[in-house]
Amino acid sequence: YTNRVSSGAYRGYGKTQTTFAVETIVNELASILNIDPTELRDKNIIREGEVLRIGHSHDHPEHAMRQDSCKLDYCLERGREMMEWDKNYPSKVIKGNKAQGVGVALTMQGSGIINIDSAGATLKLNCDGFFTLQIGAADMGTGCDTILAQMAAEALEVPYENIAVHAADTDVSPYDDGSYASSTTYVTGLAIVKAAEEMLVRIKDEVAKKWEMSPSDVKYEKGMFFGGGKNISLKDVSYELNCDQISVTRSHKCVHEAPPYKAGYAQVEVDLDTGKIDVLKFDAVVDCGTPINPNLATVQTQGGILQGIGMALFEEINFSKNGDELNDSFMTYKIPCKKDATEINVEFADSYEPSGPFGAKSIGEVVINTAAPAVIHAIYNATGIQFRELPITPEKMYQALKEQKLRNEDI
């Protein structure tokens, strides 16, 4: 029992915290070994073609998942180039009282939860050649309505404008476990692809009946059916064939581990007199398979990184002795705002996931995970002070610098 507000889910929850711990430990280890932290990681990271045993017993190799899309080594190296790592690592002093440092962190996430996450999709052919797509996934600002409509249009070979999306209405939508665990693109997307494939088979069957030929002799391309010297468009199918309304519902369950990967590089500047910390730049390289919508994937990455910077430097909940929350508004609970948005550069690895829809993996959660450990690593390289608890506010930085100065004077 507690009088405090209970915690709940937040982007990448669980993974974000453990990534901070693990990647900080790796960076500390690199310092102890006196080795470049990017070199230490390069010696130990998983690579394409190797197996992933997360979530499975190491005693049963048949359960291990081969990674057919893993460009983590590329993400690590490309991030080095973007940050000009060899030039900037570990740090440099600017104008006497300002110190700059760079930091690195790697991460992975899931694409849905294996053997748990499932989703459904319903496609209906309308009389005008348009399709209605019903899904249970909720668009929480991720752009999934757009992305899922794009996949339906691609699978059906029709313009994007021909897909009308109706999402997350529990009265009529097919079942979906929910927009969580980075599952929507990967899991719901595959349900849509299955539904689209069956939809085309059903329409071909109706066309074949009308033309009195075998369905295998009916060909389809970009909204047109061909066979035996005849052709008919999707728009005319319902009018001319007088067939029953065609509606298809298919589902998909996550049965494969297809994790996205990410390398994050941060450059910070610390005011050695006041403890003020500024993130000058953050470079990110993401392997999310083939991005369905690169623009949406980019802003997802930028937003996640800024949230991670908030975790590292701003966001802190304080309680009074009797459990009252002292940060009960955005005046006292600080989050990064537009003025705090730093230069965030995003690139994507050339990757293709065979088990995903059109080669895609997830991106929703993986993007937040590297920000905090990379920023803390950059602070360490700039000041020589290692933090293990977040956030690092200017007050905490100032106090740590003061204590460091006293220790140095004693020496």
N, C-alpha and C positions, 0 to 999 in steps of 0.2 A: 504494500500500500504506500502511496506517495501523494503528496500535494502538488507535485511538480507536473508540468505538462508532459504527457507521454510522447515518446518519439515515434516517428512514422517513416514511410518510404520517401526517399529523395534520390533523384537521378543517380543510378549506379550504386545504390545503397549496399553497404557491405563491402563491395569491391573497391570503392573509393577509399575507404579507411584502410583496408588491408594493403592496397597498392601503396599508400603513403608510407605505411610501416615497412613493407618489404623493399621498396625502391630506396627509401632512406637508408636502410641497413646496407644495401648493395653499394650505395655511394660512400657510406662510412667505411665499408670493407675496402673499396678501391683506394681510399685515402690511406688506410693502414698499410695496404700492400704497395703504396706508391705507384699505382698504375692508373692510366687514364680510364675513367669509368665507362667510356664508350667501348674501349678495348676489352675491358672485363666482360661487358655484356655480349660483345661480339663472339667471345669464346664460349658462351654458355646458352645463347638463345636457341629456340626451336626454329627449324627451317622447313621449307616446303618439302614434302615427301616423308618427313618424319612423323612419328605418331604422338598423339596427345592422350594421356591417360587420366586427365582430370575427370572426376566423377565415376571412375571405374577402378576395379581392383587391378593392382599391378601383377597379381598372380595369374591373370587370365589375359594373355596378349591378344587373344581374338576380340576382346572388347575394346582394345585401343583404337582410336580414330585416326586414320591417316590424314594428314593435313595437305589437301590438294590445292589449297590456296593459302599461302603463308608468306607474305613479303615483309616480315618484320626486319630482316637483315637490310632490305632496301630502305625501309622507313628509318632505321638507325643511321645509315650512311647518308641518305639524302638530307636528313635533319641536321647532321654535322655540317654539310655544305651550306645549308640555308643560314645557320647560325654563325658560319665562319669559325667553327670550333677551334681549329688549330691556331687561329689568330687571337681569339678572345679567352680561351681557357688557360688558367682558371679565373684570373681576375686582373684588374688594372685600377690604379688610383687616378681620379680625375680632380684637378684643382684642389688637391690637398685634403679637403674634408669630405669628399665624395669617393666612394669605392664602387666599382662595378664588378659583377661576377656572372658567370653563366652556369646553368645546371641542366641536368638531363634526367629523364625517367621514361620507362617503357610500360606498356600495359596490354592486357587483353580483356575481353569480355565474352559474353555468350551471345548467341543468336537464338533466342528462345531457350526454354528449359527442356532438355532432352527427355522424351517419354512422358512429358506433362503438358506442355503448351499445345493447344490445338485451336483451330479457327475454321470458320465456315464462310462461304461466299455464295450468293445467289445472283445469277444473271438471267434477265428476261429480255427476249427480243420483242421490241415494240413494232407497231404496224408501219412506222415510218423509217425503219432501218436503224433506229437508235437502240441502245441497250440501257437497261436499268441495272445498276450494280448495287446490291444490298450487302452491307458488311456490318459486323458487330464491333469492329475496332473503333475506338474513339480518337479523333484528331485533337491532341492536346497542344497544338501549336507546332507539331512536328511536320505537318504537311502530308500526313499519310493519305488523306482523301485524294490529293493530287497524285501522289506516287502510285497508289493502288489503281486509280483510274488510268494512269499511263500504262501500267502493266496489262490491264484488261484490253486497252486499245491496241497495244503491241501484239498480244496473243490473238486478238480477233482481226487484226490487220485493218483497222478502221481508224479514222481521225480521233484524236483525244476528245474533241468536242462531241463525239457521238456516244459518250459514256456519261450517264446521269447517275451520280452517287447519292445513295441514301444510307447514312451511317448511324450506328449506335442507337437505334430505336428498339428497345427490348421487346416491344409488342410485335414487331415484324422482322427484325434482323435475324439472320442465322447466328447460332451460338459462336461466341468468341471468348476465350479465357480472359482477354483484356489487353489493353495497350500497356504492357509492362514487360520487363525482362528482355528488352530489345527484340521483341518478337514480331512486330507488325509487318515490316517489309519481308522478312524471311519466311514467317509461318503463314500469315494471311495472304501474302503474295503468291505462295505456292497453291493455296486453295483457289485463288482467282485463276491462275494458269490452268489448273485442272478443270475448273468450271468452263473456261473458254474453250478448251480443247473438246470437251464433251458437247458444248453448244454447237460447234462447227460440225461435229459428227451428226448431231440430231438434224440440223438444217440440211446437210447433204442427203440424209435419208429421205427427207421430204421432197427434195428436188429430184432425187432418183425415182421416186414413186411417180411423180408427175411426168417425168420424161420416159418412164418405162425402161429403165436401164439399171445396171448394178451401181451401188453407191461408190464402188472402187473406180468407176469410170467418170465420176463427177470430180472435177478439180475446182479448187478455190484459191483466189488470189485477190487481195486488197478489195474486199467487198463485192466481188463478182464470182459467180459460179459458172463453170464451163463444162460442156460434154456433148458429144454427138452433134457438133455444129450448132448447138444452142448455147445461150447464156442468159443469165438473170441476175439482177442485183439484189443485195440484201433489202433494199428499200421496197422492191417489188415482190419479195418472197411471200409475205403475208397476204398481199392483195391478190396475186395471181394463183397461188397454190391452194388457197382456202383451207389451210391446215390449222390444226389446233395451236393455241398459244404455246410457244416453246419457252420453258423455264427450267433452269438447271441449278441445282445446289450441290456443291462439293465441299469437302472438308479436308484439312491436312493436319497431321500431328507431327510434332518435331521429333525426329528419330536420328538426327545426325549432329555432331558437334562441329559447328562452323564458326569459330570465334573470329571477330575482327581484331586487328592489332593496331597499335599506335605508338609513335615515338614523339615525345614532347621536349622541347628545348626552351628554356627561359633565360632572359637576360634582365638582371635587376640592378638598380642603383640605390645605395644606402647612404644616407647622410650621417656621417660619423659623429656629428655634433648633436643632432636632434633625434636620431633613430628613425626618421621617415624613410619608408621603403617605396620605391617606384618600380613597377614592372615595365621596362622599356620596350620589350619585344617578346613575343612568344611565337615560335615556329612549330608547326605540327604536320606530321606526315601520317596518313591513315590508310590502312588496308581494310577496306569494308567491302571487298569484292568489287564488282562493277557498280558504281553509283548510278542508281536509276535516274535521279535528278541531281546533277552536280551542284546546282545553285542551292537547293535545299540542304544538301549534304554539307556544303561549305558553311552556311549560317548555323546549322546544327553544331558543327565543330566549334565555330567561334563562340557561340553561346555557351556551350559546355565548358570551354576553357575559361571564359570569364567567370562562370559559376565556381570553377575550381580555384581561381585566383581569390574569389570572395572567401572561400573556405580557408585559404592559406593566410590571408591578411586582414580580413574584415569581420567575418561573421562569428559572433560569440554570444552565448546566452549566459547571463549572470542571475543568480538567485540570492535573495536575502536569507538570513538565518532561519526564518520561519517558512521558507519555500516560495515567497512571492517572486514572480518573474520581474526582473528589473529592466529587461529589454522588451518592452511590450508594444513598441511601435517602430516604424522605420526611421524615426528620429534618433532612436537609441540602439536599434539593431541595424548595424551598418551592412549594406550590400553594395556591390559595385554598381555604379550608375554610368550614364553615358560619358561623364567626364573622366571616369576611371578606365574606360575602354582603351586598352593599349593597342599597339600594332600587332595584330594576330594574322599570321600568314599560314595558309592551309594548302596542302597538296595531297593528292591521292595516289597510292601505288597502283600500278597496272596489274590488276588481279582479277581472277575469275573463279568463283566458287561453283563447282559442278552441281552441288546439291541445292543451290539457291535459285530463285526465280531470275532468269536472265543473268545469272552469275553474281547475284547480289548477296551480301551478308548484312549484318546490322550495323547501325552507327549511333543509335540513340544514347547509349550510356557510356560507351568506351571513351568518348571525347572528353569527359570530365576528369578521368582518373589520373592523368599525368601532371596536371597543373600544380597541385600542392607539393608533391615531392620534388618536381623540377625547380619550383620557386625557392623552396627551402634549401635545396642544394646550391642554387645560385647565391643565396644569402650567405651560406657557409663559405663558399669560395671567395665572396667579396670581403667577409669580415673575420673568418676563422671561427665563428660561433655556430655551434650545432644545436638546432632546436628539434625537439621530439614531440612537442605539443602545440596544437594550433588553436587560434590563429596567432600570428606574430604581429601584434599591434606595435605602433611606434613607441608606446610606453614600455612594452616588453623589450623591444630592441634597444631602446635607450638605456634601460637598466642593465641589460646584458653587456652593452658596450662599456658602461661605467664599471661593472665588476671586472671585465677583461682588463681595463686600464689599471685598476687597483692591483690585480694579480701581476701584471707586467711591472708595475712600480716596485712591488715586493721582491720580484726576481732581481 
